Amino acid sequence: MKLPTLIATVALAVSSAAFAAGEKHDHAHEHKPMHGGVVVEVKDVDYELVAKPTTIQTHVRDHGKPADVSN
């Protein structure tokens, strides 16, 4: 699979999951994009996928605060 196809596939999958999640939450932190990407929540951890023409970044937040992903 070529890189542009992979990028499009990942972006579509994440945006579909985010859309399906809806806007109703029973906890305090919000799930709005902070970096201009698409946000999806899994077990109180927010994953934001930011796709630009030359880079793809994933920002991870745990309960609204940056998560340590060094491990």
Order of alpha helices (4+ residues) and beta strands (2+ residues): alpha-beta-beta-beta-beta
